[in-house]
Amino acid sequence: ARAQIGVTGLSVMGRNLARNLARNGFTVALHNRSVERTRSLMAEHGDEGDFVPSESMEEFVASLTRPRAVIVMVKAGAATDAVIEELTGLLEPGDIVIDCGNTHYTDTIRREKDLAAKGLHFVGTGVSGGEEGALNGPSIMPGGSVEAYRTLGPIFEKIAAQVDGVPCAVHVGPDGAGHFVKMVHNGIEYADMQLIAESYDLLRSGLGVSPGHIAAIFREWNRGELESFLIEITADVLSHEDRSTGKPFIDVVADRAEQKGTGRWTVQSALDLGIPITGIAEATFARSLSGHVDQRQAAQRTFEGRAGDVDPAGVVEDPKQFVEDVRNALYASKIVAYAQGFDHIQAGSEEYGWDIDRGAMATIWRGGCIIRARFLDRIRAAYEETPGLESLLVAPYFADAVAAGVESWRRVIAAAVRAGIPTPTFSSSLAYLDALRRPRLPAALIQCLRDDFGAHTYQRVDREGTFHTLWAGDMSEQRVDK
Ligand code: 6PG
């Protein structure tokens, strides 16, 4: 046995991870259910490093040095369970199974427990960066035991993206912590993309300019604090022309956004934990809405000419100022989305006892992953300065950025509302900020109503205790013990 790490499941992500490992000097055992994939990897890239191909799981396991470390890169769900089952029959105590798929963290918690009972380590690992990242340096978010990370850390840190000499890989926390953080990463990715899409829609309708023109605006934005991978590729996409029709490419693509589920999982988990991740939720629902084609067509017909909206061009007085306003609104909304995502990570960490370092998460997202962005450095710095920060929004840098952009933000939303351009994520993010900073919320009325119709009780601002008013009786107030 001589391979230091193995990869089973050699479709594009597994294949690229294996090549990345080999290119970084590790001896990599290869396995795939159908041997053709293993053979084609060897034929096409066998010279990139030291690979040990095998044609059976037994041979694969036997080719690994101990403790054996096996990356499983198959479809999340039943396929992962099947491979784990096959593997565990062959592994020995102390060996490590690494799941690099987009797995739900509760599955990871379950598997970690099952494998720990057999003396095996199970490391649910979030990997971001798509195909390109897997090959050239992804962002890696491993959960599992500290002991397993002792073996895997040097490998992961070597193959991960590096920013300022710091690897984009760190031990996130026990069992499901890595997959939880990857899930929230994807939720933030949804919000980020929806905000960019809303910005594009506003610019296109408000300015009445071509996608190519908007691409130039995004390119310009990418030189400032918005600098990020997603803004960069937005400019690329918007400047692309369709080969067959010559039209802007964006205009020939069906306007129905799909999803594989990680955004939905993020929202579901946030609902359970009671964390208002409104930006991510709106972004996820915006994708669902786009897919309801029949309803969209019916509404289009029904409200034609009678929805009270004005010509978008009419809401833009000063095009230059409008572009600046959209930029500011985008940045402020983005800060809200990240603030909410990091709150969600904190809540998960507390619920499951993971002790996740939020600053470290911002650090490993600076490179390799889909949401890599310049401003993640600011998030890292904010948590370094104040580890128990109540919200990213109140960290001085972000508070100043939001305050500086808030007038633009209000102008853009007001214009969008008048012109009938939907900006759910812009709008809900501003509503979140306004709600957070409001001295009194109408939640008091909700409490009264609940108490009225269901005796659900309430607390008072001037006295300790829990109370109920006899709304249907003499309106007297009783103190109740809860
Ligand atoms: C990443 C991406 C990756 C994948 C998303 C796409 O971090 O590399 O997030 O995981 O592209 O899962 O998700 P949707 O299909 O739900 O948009």
Residues whose N, C-alpha, C, O or C-beta is under 5 A from the ligand:
A	BS01	6PG	V127 S128 G129 G130 N186 E258 Q259 K260 G261 T262 I370
